[in-house]
């Protein structure tokens, strides 16, 4: 498996982990989606780059590209290469030329090449090894119409030479274009072509060295600019005089009269073609090209490593950018889940407490009403078995109705409060109460589905269903505790009243005994009620635990999402740290 294949497998593995990670809510999926999309985007981009590389890259020879400003001397340099390395098109022209006239200089300053719009490839041989030289269109004009041609030409190159034809550093606009067009995985060299014509070398002191006056200063400015723009792929600068190099080697076409005259004068000034060529420092450029040609396979390997590294950097940066934008969304959702978990716990505890206290109050009210009404019968000498029985039956029936109402009202209130809280969190996100990331992603931390099971109502509580029956068997389905207790109270009251002497003293004594027995019955009723209430409270706790389990699962999914992202960033770092060379 190649490193490219391994890299793609890493990205695909990331994608699958994001797909497989499941949350409980749409909010989680919406937070997860940008990570998934970023990974898929990186996969698609990497596949596109790799396929482009396979279809456009030249694998069996060195390919160099010359790239630069119009009128920088690029064509002059290329024509010199054609002369030195037996370029095929030039050899073909020589074979066709029966007169023995020269064929050089035809691509220099012909108008078309001053503003090349379609790149040109030249096949040459250096030390018996084939290599390709590409002439890339200039960049300081309106090159938008042929920018694809520029990119295609540069994508084929194993190394690029940028020609700087002015005696100064590239300006910011040109420098930014250089960065725009040059790939980050191809080694780039700057070539400072010192401009000058015949008049610049007519004095002896002007022919001592090319590196005189302001040339070293300009070299440093150019190097600083390229180092800043290109970083580690910048290979350094070569300073040459292309016109002198070409004139020292060329046999110009008779149509290039100006070049012929310049060549004659320069040869006179320098004495020999060899001296002129040495002064041009063109051999410094040739050394680099020869070195690349001898190790072009290593050059290709290094270019591939740089490409892979660049793809990994892009993928990691894209993932980091999403992670950064989602940090607040994840943190806020985590806090919402923790707050919601706490709220569910508090609301359930409040519901249980209210059911208990309100039911106890209803039982207390029942026995208080019995006591007051029986006292009134005693005071009015109106005690009868039927009236007392009717009174007890009436209070028992009220209690049968009231306790289920209390349970139902509090459970409905619990359901409503939890649902409202979930909707409140959702609405806050929609209204931008939280981070702008929520708005951007449409994240709505809606947990309503998690609470659909919380549909407890009085019909669900079979043990608490209060059937209407006889006064002695009332609430039998609730263990018979209320009916039995009230029935016992009735029997005791009737027994007491049979023995009452309706004097003031007898009435007072009867009330005391009635009070004592009613209090005793009330305590027993409350004790039984607490026992009978336990299954309901347990069921409420079970529903609370279900909801909180859902919240915990969602929280853990968020934690796992963050862990996956951290691990993916580490995996991509391995490719970024790949050694070049």
ChimeraX attribute file (.defattr): number of C-alpha atoms within 10 A of each C-alpha:
attribute: neighborCount
match mode: 1-to-1
recipient: residues
	/A:1	6
	/A:2	7
	/A:3	12
	/A:4	18
	/A:5	12
	/A:6	12
	/A:7	22
	/A:8	19
	/A:9	13
	/A:10	15
	/A:11	24
	/A:12	16
	/A:13	14
	/A:14	22
	/A:15	20
	/A:16	13
	/A:17	16
	/A:18	21
	/A:19	14
	/A:20	8
	/A:21	15
	/A:22	16
	/A:23	19
	/A:24	18
	/A:25	19
	/A:26	15
	/A:27	23
	/A:28	24
	/A:29	17
	/A:30	16
	/A:31	25
	/A:32	23
	/A:33	15
	/A:34	17
	/A:35	24
	/A:36	20
	/A:37	15
	/A:38	20
	/A:39	24
	/A:40	18
	/A:41	15
	/A:42	23
	/A:43	22
	/A:44	14
	/A:45	15
	/A:46	23
	/A:47	16
	/A:48	12
	/A:49	15
	/A:50	20
	/A:51	12
	/A:52	14
	/A:53	15
	/A:54	11
	/A:55	10
	/A:56	14
	/A:57	18
	/A:58	17
	/A:59	14
	/A:60	11
	/A:61	17
	/A:62	25
	/A:63	28
	/A:64	24
	/A:65	25
	/A:66	25
	/A:67	27
	/A:68	24
	/A:69	22
	/A:70	20
	/A:71	18
	/A:72	23
	/A:73	24
	/A:74	28
	/A:75	23
	/A:76	23
	/A:77	22
	/A:78	21
	/A:79	23
	/A:80	23
	/A:81	22
	/A:82	23
	/A:83	19
	/A:84	16
	/A:85	17
	/A:86	16
	/A:87	21
	/A:88	14
	/A:89	12
	/A:90	20
	/A:91	14
	/A:92	11
	/A:93	13
	/A:94	16
	/A:95	9
	/A:96	10
	/A:97	12
	/A:98	8
	/A:99	7
	/A:100	11
	/A:101	13
	/A:102	17
	/A:103	20
	/A:104	25
	/A:105	24
	/A:106	18
	/A:107	15
	/A:108	20
	/A:109	15
	/A:110	12
	/A:111	9
	/A:112	11
	/A:113	22
	/A:114	19
	/A:115	20
	/A:116	18
	/A:117	18
	/A:118	18
	/A:119	18
	/A:120	14
	/A:121	15
	/A:122	19
	/A:123	17
	/A:124	21
	/A:125	17
	/A:126	17
	/A:127	9
	/A:128	8
	/A:129	12
	/A:130	15
	/A:131	22
	/A:132	19
	/A:133	21
	/A:134	21
	/A:135	24
	/A:136	28
	/A:137	27
	/A:138	25
	/A:139	22
	/A:140	14
	/A:141	10
	/A:142	10
	/A:143	16
	/A:144	10
	/A:145	8
	/A:146	15
	/A:147	16
	/A:148	13
	/A:149	17
	/A:150	22
	/A:151	15
	/A:152	16
	/A:153	24
	/A:154	25
	/A:155	22
	/A:156	23
	/A:157	25
	/A:158	27
	/A:159	26
	/A:160	26
	/A:161	22
	/A:162	22
	/A:163	25
	/A:164	25
	/A:165	21
	/A:166	16
	/A:167	17
	/A:168	17
	/A:169	21
	/A:170	19
	/A:171	10
	/A:172	11
	/A:173	9
	/A:174	15
	/A:175	16
	/A:176	13
	/A:177	13
	/A:178	20
	/A:179	14
	/A:180	12
	/A:181	17
	/A:182	20
	/A:183	22
	/A:184	20
	/A:185	21
	/A:186	25
	/A:187	22
	/A:188	25
	/A:189	22
	/A:190	23
	/A:191	26
	/A:192	27
	/A:193	23
	/A:194	23
	/A:195	16
	/A:196	12
	/A:197	12
	/A:198	15
	/A:199	11
	/A:200	11
	/A:201	16
	/A:202	15
	/A:203	10
	/A:204	9
	/A:205	9
	/A:206	13
	/A:207	17
	/A:208	11
	/A:209	12
	/A:210	17
	/A:211	15
	/A:212	12
	/A:213	10
	/A:214	10
	/A:215	16
	/A:216	13
	/A:217	14
	/A:218	18
	/A:219	21
	/A:220	14
	/A:221	16
	/A:222	22
	/A:223	22
	/A:224	13
	/A:225	16
	/A:226	25
	/A:227	15
	/A:228	12
	/A:229	18
	/A:230	19
	/A:231	12
	/A:232	12
	/A:233	20
	/A:234	19
	/A:235	19
	/A:236	16
	/A:237	21
	/A:238	20
	/A:239	23
	/A:240	24
	/A:241	25
	/A:242	27
	/A:243	25
	/A:244	28
	/A:245	26
	/A:246	29
	/A:247	24
	/A:248	23
	/A:249	19
	/A:250	21
	/A:251	18
	/A:252	20
	/A:253	16
	/A:254	15
	/A:255	14
	/A:256	17
	/A:257	11
	/A:258	10
	/A:259	20
	/A:260	18
	/A:261	12
	/A:262	17
	/A:263	23
	/A:264	13
	/A:265	15
	/A:266	24
	/A:267	18
	/A:268	13
	/A:269	17
	/A:270	19
	/A:271	11
	/A:272	12
	/A:273	20
	/A:274	14
	/A:275	16
	/A:276	24
	/A:277	22
	/A:278	16
	/A:279	20
	/A:280	24
	/A:281	20
	/A:282	22
	/A:283	16
	/A:284	14
	/A:285	17
	/A:286	14
	/A:287	11
	/A:288	12
	/A:289	18
	/A:290	16
	/A:291	11
	/A:292	20
	/A:293	22
	/A:294	15
	/A:295	12
	/A:296	21
	/A:297	16
	/A:298	13
	/A:299	21
	/A:300	23
	/A:301	15
	/A:302	19
	/A:303	23
	/A:304	20
	/A:305	22
	/A:306	24
	/A:307	21
	/A:308	22
	/A:309	24
	/A:310	18
	/A:311	26
	/A:312	26
	/A:313	18
	/A:314	17
	/A:315	24
	/A:316	24
	/A:317	15
	/A:318	17
	/A:319	24
	/A:320	18
	/A:321	14
	/A:322	19
	/A:323	19
	/A:324	11
	/A:325	17
	/A:326	21
	/A:327	16
	/A:328	16
	/A:329	24
	/A:330	23
	/A:331	13
	/A:332	17
	/A:333	25
	/A:334	19
	/A:335	13
	/A:336	17
	/A:337	22
	/A:338	15
	/A:339	12
	/A:340	20
	/A:341	19
	/A:342	12
	/A:343	16
	/A:344	21
	/A:345	16
	/A:346	12
	/A:347	17
	/A:348	22
	/A:349	16
	/A:350	14
	/A:351	21
	/A:352	20
	/A:353	14
	/A:354	17
	/A:355	23
	/A:356	20
	/A:357	13
	/A:358	16
	/A:359	23
	/A:360	18
	/A:361	12
	/A:362	17
	/A:363	24
	/A:364	16
	/A:365	14
	/A:366	20
	/A:367	21
	/A:368	16
	/A:369	15
	/A:370	23
	/A:371	17
	/A:372	13
	/A:373	15
	/A:374	23
	/A:375	20
	/A:376	13
	/A:377	15
	/A:378	21
	/A:379	16
	/A:380	10
	/A:381	12
	/A:382	11
	/A:383	17
	/A:384	14
	/A:385	15
	/A:386	9
	/A:387	13
	/A:388	20
	/A:389	18
	/A:390	14
	/A:391	18
	/A:392	25
	/A:393	21
	/A:394	15
	/A:395	18
	/A:396	27
	/A:397	22
	/A:398	14
	/A:399	22
	/A:400	21
	/A:401	15
	/A:402	17
	/A:403	22
	/A:404	20
	/A:405	15
	/A:406	18
	/A:407	24
	/A:408	18
	/A:409	17
	/A:410	21
	/A:411	23
	/A:412	17
	/A:413	14
	/A:414	22
	/A:415	22
	/A:416	12
	/A:417	16
	/A:418	21
	/A:419	19
	/A:420	13
	/A:421	18
	/A:422	22
	/A:423	17
	/A:424	14
	/A:425	20
	/A:426	19
	/A:427	15
	/A:428	14
	/A:429	24
	/A:430	17
	/A:431	11
	/A:432	13
	/A:433	13
	/A:434	16
	/A:435	15
	/A:436	16
	/A:437	18
	/A:438	27
	/A:439	16
	/A:440	10
	/A:441	15
	/A:442	15
	/A:443	21
	/A:444	23
	/A:445	25
	/A:446	21
	/A:447	25
	/A:448	16
	/A:449	12
	/A:450	18
	/A:451	18
	/A:452	11
	/A:453	11
	/A:454	20
	/A:455	12
	/A:456	18
	/A:457	15
	/A:458	19
	/A:459	11
	/A:460	11
	/A:461	16
	/A:462	11
	/A:463	17
	/A:464	22
	/A:465	18
	/A:466	23
	/A:467	15
	/A:468	15
	/A:469	13
	/A:470	14
	/A:471	22
	/A:472	21
	/A:473	19
	/A:474	26
	/A:475	26
	/A:476	20
	/A:477	15
	/A:478	21
	/A:479	18
	/A:480	17
	/A:481	21
	/A:482	29
	/A:483	26
	/A:484	19
	/A:485	23
	/A:486	28
	/A:487	22
	/A:488	16
	/A:489	22
	/A:490	24
	/A:491	16
	/A:492	15
	/A:493	22
	/A:494	18
	/A:495	12
	/A:496	16
	/A:497	22
	/A:498	12
	/A:499	10
	/A:500	17
	/A:501	13
	/A:502	15
	/A:503	11
	/A:504	11
	/A:505	10
	/A:506	15
	/A:507	18
	/A:508	17
	/A:509	15
	/A:510	22
	/A:511	21
	/A:512	13
	/A:513	16
	/A:514	23
	/A:515	20
	/A:516	12
	/A:517	17
	/A:518	23
	/A:519	17
	/A:520	13
	/A:521	20
	/A:522	22
	/A:523	15
	/A:524	14
	/A:525	21
	/A:526	18
	/A:527	13
	/A:528	17
	/A:529	19
	/A:530	14
	/A:531	11
	/A:532	17
	/A:533	18
	/A:534	11
	/A:535	14
	/A:536	19
	/A:537	19
	/A:538	12
	/A:539	13
	/A:540	20
	/A:541	16
	/A:542	13
	/A:543	19
	/A:544	21
	/A:545	15
	/A:546	16
	/A:547	22
	/A:548	22
	/A:549	14
	/A:550	20
	/A:551	23
	/A:552	17
	/A:553	15
	/A:554	22
	/A:555	22
	/A:556	14
	/A:557	18
	/A:558	22
	/A:559	14
	/A:560	14
	/A:561	22
	/A:562	17
	/A:563	12
	/A:564	16
	/A:565	20
	/A:566	14
	/A:567	13
	/A:568	22
	/A:569	19
	/A:570	13
	/A:571	17
	/A:572	22
	/A:573	15
	/A:574	12
	/A:575	22
	/A:576	19
	/A:577	11
	/A:578	13
	/A:579	10
	/A:580	11
	/A:581	10
